[in-house]
């Protein structure tokens, strides 16, 4: 079988920003299906450092510009034309979009519907295109894969007719996320925070991730506690987040904020394991992956209340009112000075235990797309 893949989104699929979920799932699928041929179509420079299996052919189709019609032309004409010589039996859209001019049976991976609120991580042009065409993409797809119960419920509210083709993939997380011994935590703190305790925020510097409210809450905590605790922001600076980066330069406690832009998975796992607590401020994610990571590392979590955070954290997370900056600051201060509260949170069992990789999700999706059997992978 020949499978064509729109791999353009893999260029921005970073561990701290998106969890590299699309990358992990599609590469796992390629490894699991060595008898089938996959063709990855990229719209720009192919990411370095990815271990492409032997059954993957990479094709570069440069995007001509960043106007709406450039994106339309690439997806509906360049991509469709480039696929024809390969005569694909199946097309996989990893970024929520499909070429509507193509008649090839298609599977769609949909991380969340945040683009409907203009709160997605995609560039504005792509968000507008998704918002305008998502109903057509859903109708066109043979199977639509989502990554959480939150995503499933949100999608069914928006498009109830997709129910019979919807696939809820099981959550995975890299095996490197694990509790650290005292000496290991001290080494991480020394390497990234000058030896101080730190709160960790995992995610892009982007308005949807509420970085400015976190900075304001951190200021209030610093004024109240007068401690040396630091704030580590792990994630790239996006174009939409340029104003946040600028504001950070004049931030009163700038010396206590550490920015780590391009952390790989191993570095992110160490940062998570070494944190005093994770702060999860995103409200529109369909999958609260950093919460699963923190729980795997036995690190407590403070989250702005949201369905995805509740799904991942249950009663084991300390929730803050999204409408109250004071409440977030209060929760950060409370956790920092109350070791018993921290211990109680860590003692509570999370609602679900993710698999140690996205391998099982890849097999699930393949089964739904093709009807093929698959082997057992344990958590």
C-alpha angles and dihedrals in degrees: 000000000000116000122191117204130196095220097171093111092058087076090069097031101118128169095236096041107039102001088247084264098150090047093048094048098046095044090048089052091051092051092048094051106048092156091064129071122231124196115199115204114202126190094207144359110350111241115256122223096040116127103226114194119237092256092063122097115194120213123187116212106173116220107235098217146327101267120114092251091053090059091045092049092049095049101038102033115014094042096041092048093047092051096055099080089054092052093212121209092200137022124206122201110198098180102054094265136101133190102253093199091062120088094197112123107259144203122204128207112204118187096185143320096250090122088071087067092042085248101115126120091235120103113271094255092055093045091054091048092051092047092050096045109027093104090055092047091051092050091047097050123093091205131012115205123202129183105221145021087251090057091045094052093045092051093047090052090052098040113014091175091070092069098104094051098041120116121191107206120210116251120255134188132185116270091233091079105095140128116285126223118240093261091049092050091050090051091051092047090050093048097048110017107030090257094303128125113258144194112229127215114189114199145069123301090252133131092246090063093058095229094158093057089050091052091050091048090048090052090054090049092050092050091047100042102028089207133143094244114137138209118230117200110197112189143075125280106248127204089249089053097052092107090054091053090049093049090050091063091067096035111133094230095039091133089061095053119085119195119201110182109179107028114166121220095269093050091047091051090052092047091051094047092049097048124111086217140341119240112206108192102164116112105179103050115120090209122037094205096163089061091055089048093051092048091051088053092046092242119143121243136218112193138178103245112264138139093255092050091049091049092052100035109029111173092339093079130076106229127208127202107257090214095054123071089183091057093055091049090047092051092049091050092044094053092044095056100033112071091173091059089049091052092048092053092050091049093058117092115238117237095249139016113222123221116260091248141005092258094106092049089053091052092047092053093046091052092052093046098046109014091238121147122249139202128250119267117186129213 
